[in-house]
């Protein structure tokens, strides 16, 4: 009985870490992302960009409930990405065993060329590990940190929000003048922590771990006063500047994962069989160049 | 002057198309001398137009459509010139030219040099180097598309590269494309954190970038899955390229192309 359960477990384990599953998952994730894009661009899905205005988990709990189509799509994406992470993790666990064995071979000098194979395996491990790490980091950033969007920016206006470290007073809005401004077309806003001695700072930009951004959007206009018997006029749409704030508390981990991925790529390109054949072919040229 | 430079580019594309037509028309094996002359002349004009654009703008043009058309077609032109002298495979050469023409069509209309200023918005803040990493990746994926199409269309008795050689090349080229695409993604996200405070947005552009990246990740792993035929790898090479082109067309630039076509024909 124990043997049967062990063999079933082994089969599931092997299946979960198989390359065939990885390939199908890659195709599925790619397709589901394309379907998402087609839905947005085709106009079938609305409110997709709202997901950027708050942390994903808050969106799922709040406005997401009213968007079952996007929520369903997001659920499938999450499921597929979770499966991919499991596939890569199982693969990594078997790669560790192989690397350990190769390391022993290389140490004992038992097999010729084991050092190169060890490096090759290590590079593949690094790349796969960095991908798993990046998925985990993204997951963390989807459920933690601060992200808010929407307060209107107007001169003299004080913005208070429980997610902000302090109340902010909008001291000035500097609008650039001239034509063809390129990247200087965005206005600059000067903010000052209200009721505090802290100095003012300019946005967009980072300030004490928070990133403050500016974007243009429709703002609410107060309806005009209506006399009795008159039909109220439809308020005119007005565009104004709004504030978006977020803290990216995972940025250093993300950089570390990206660096690991980069190292893995370079290492793999240097020690893969084709590269070694290339180096061997050009050995004489290198020697001529160096002497 | 600016019109002349743009027309130089269009003329070079016409020469490539002419070269492809002669290739189809000539039945004998090997590359005939006229084809070689036409394609080399096309590449010379192409290079001249790119250099003139750089001269007039003062930098490598970084405009949405120029970004797609100029450096990318020129990169493929370079590959074509490298392949040209030693090649007996007319089909591959023809497919490389098809790749160049598709890149050109997708990047139409090419703006004039005075319109090549840095555009407000996302492209404006983009550092040139990182954006050109994407260009390199697209050029490599286009070459991968040409090789894949050749493998799919090849008859058993035709000369040139064997199926095994083509498969090996497709694998190697796809890997290099994937590497450059990954580096571009990493560099782009670091830049986005610095300039926008976020590395990821729920936006069609980001979604398609990930879709393309993961698609090619699957493709480069095919070599270790013997039960999936290598022909399917070639199909993926063609599909992946179509996905990239679809992304480019379906993005904001597609509207510009429709306007251009309307302006020319209607």
Interface residues (C-beta under 8 A of the other chain):
Chain A: X19 X20 X22 X23 X25 X26 X27 X29 X30 X31 X33 X34 X36 X37 X40 X41 X48 X49 X51 X52 X138 X141 X180 X181 X182 X183 X185 X204 X206 X211 X212 X213 X246 X248 X251 X254 X255 X258 X261 X262 X265 X269 X274
Chain B: X117 X118 X119 X120 X124 X125 X172 X179 X182 X183 X186 X189 X190 X193 X196 X197 X198 X199 X200 X201 X202 X203 X204 X207 X208 X210 X211 X212 X214 X215 X217 X218 X221 X222 X224 X225 X227 X228 X243 X250
